[in-house]
Amino acid sequence: MTPHFVLIDDSALVRRSWEVSAKSSQILLNTYKDVPSFLLANHNKNVVIYLDRNLSEGMLGEREALKLIQLGFGNISLCTTMSAFDFVLPKTVCLYESKSPPWEFSDS
C-alpha cells in the first residue's frame, strides 16, 4: 500500500513544490499551512506527517509535534534546514534535514 503523505508548512512555495513533485511521482499528498487546518481534515492516524520546524506566528514544529503525538499520530518528521544541535526533538519525532519531498531521494 502506498503511504499517504502530509506536509504542514506555512510557506506556500514549499507546499506548492511538494504538490507538483507528488503529482508527477503519483504520490498521495495533502498540504496544510498549519496544524489546526490539518486537524480539521480528520486524517487517519497512520498518515506520514512532515512538519515544518518554524511555523507562522512563532509556532515551533517540535511543540506542534507533541500535540499531534498526544492525539495519536505517530509517524512525524520535523522538516528543517537547521542543524539538529539547535533544538531538542521529542523522542518519537524524526528529523528530516531538508525541505525537498522525501520520495525524490528514494531508490524505488
TAHUMO-V243520 format. One record per residue. N is the residue number from 1. PHI is phi in whole degrees, 0 to 359 (none if undefined). PSI is psi in whole degrees, -180 to 180 (none if undefined). D_LAST is the distance of its C-alpha to the last C-alpha in Angstrom with 2 decimals. Layout:
BEGIN
((N;PHI;PSI;D_LAST) (N;PHI;PSI;D_LAST))
END
This chain:
BEGIN
((1;none;134;13.90) (2;285;133;12.10) (3;292;153;13.50) (4;260;119;16.31) (5;260;149;16.45) (6;227;136;19.81) (7;244;128;20.93) (8;245;108;24.57) (9;209;135;25.87) (10;283;-11;29.32) (11;274;117;28.25) (12;298;-35;28.07) (13;295;-44;26.37) (14;295;-45;23.47) (15;300;-44;23.18) (16;296;-41;23.31) (17;301;-46;20.64) (18;295;-41;18.17) (19;298;-44;19.45) (20;296;-45;18.99) (21;297;-43;15.40) (22;297;-43;14.66) (23;298;-45;16.58) (24;290;-23;14.93) (25;261;3;11.38) (26;56;47;13.05) (27;256;138;12.80) (28;279;115;15.91) (29;219;138;17.77) (30;238;143;21.42) (31;237;149;23.14) (32;218;151;26.53) (33;276;-18;29.01) (34;202;169;30.24) (35;294;-43;30.09) (36;303;-40;33.03) (37;297;-41;31.36) (38;299;-46;28.25) (39;295;-33;30.58) (40;297;-26;32.48) (41;283;-12;29.42) (42;55;56;29.57) (43;285;157;25.87) (44;300;145;24.74) (45;292;-15;24.81) (46;271;3;21.20) (47;298;147;19.84) (48;268;112;17.58) (49;256;129;20.03) (50;248;118;19.81) (51;243;125;23.47) (52;298;142;25.17) (53;286;-40;27.44) (54;248;94;30.32) (55;272;170;31.10) (56;295;164;34.21) (57;57;32;37.69) (58;74;10;36.96) (59;285;135;34.65) (60;258;135;32.36) (61;303;-39;28.88) (62;294;-32;29.56) (63;287;-40;32.65) (64;294;-35;30.93) (65;299;-40;28.21) (66;299;-40;31.11) (67;297;-42;32.40) (68;294;-39;29.09) (69;298;-44;28.94) (70;297;-26;32.54) (71;273;-2;31.61) (72;104;2;29.03) (73;279;137;25.72) (74;235;-16;23.72) (75;254;82;20.21) (76;237;132;21.37) (77;237;138;20.23) (78;268;121;22.78) (79;269;127;21.75) (80;198;158;24.02) (81;254;6;24.65) (82;278;160;27.51) (83;290;145;27.81) (84;295;-15;27.27) (85;278;-6;30.89) (86;273;-8;32.25) (87;199;169;31.95) (88;248;129;31.52) (89;266;145;28.66) (90;301;148;29.31) (91;303;-31;28.05) (92;267;5;25.55) (93;255;133;23.96) (94;271;155;21.08) (95;260;129;21.40) (96;238;99;18.87) (97;276;66;20.48) (98;192;162;19.26) (99;246;5;20.04) (100;270;149;16.80) (101;301;137;14.29) (102;295;-29;11.77) (103;292;-16;8.74) (104;288;-14;9.88) (105;254;2;9.06) (106;283;144;5.52) (107;274;-13;3.79) (108;274;none;0.00))
END
